[in-house]
């Protein structure tokens, strides 16, 4: 029996068409519920952080819809310390630093399945010891940080920028902006 190209093509088209109409019996196991409220972003998230396009440690982010805050139990300040004291002193100075908590107020907006949280400006302080001298550092997180929560994927992405720093009340000259980007997934 000789099979022509036309017959082969038609049989493959029929098999392919039949597969398109075949239903899977488990495709309804995970119902996707789009966001109906900004409050759906409420919860704890775990993931990684990028600082100036370099991956850093893992970190936990909390969104509290009652107080309208996004919180970090400890802001990673190593990039800030490195920018202030230089790479050669950064390791020894970091041993004297206790990373501060950061809490940012937000205003929420809902777009279909995406919750957007616009973050307010905030400042946070920490102390460091540089060559036996205690220094107080004030970090300014600029206005315009943003959180996007995808309710269908349960993924939270957050971006904040440290645009200026004061050391002992004096604005640090030549400080370059540090951008933090958080890639998080919701804990169950």
SULKA-V307376 format. One record per helix or strand of 3 or more residues. SS is the DSSP state (alpha for helix, beta for strand). FROM is the first residue (numbers start at 1). LEN is the number of residues. If there is no record, write none. Layout:
ss->SS from->FROM len->LEN
ss->SS from->FROM len->LEN
This chain:
ss->alpha from->5 len->16
ss->alpha from->38 len->4
ss->beta from->43 len->9
ss->beta from->54 len->11
ss->beta from->69 len->4
ss->alpha from->78 len->8
ss->alpha from->87 len->8
ss->beta from->102 len->10
ss->beta from->114 len->6
ss->beta from->122 len->9
ss->beta from->133 len->9
ss->beta from->146 len->5
ss->beta from->155 len->13
ss->beta from->178 len->9
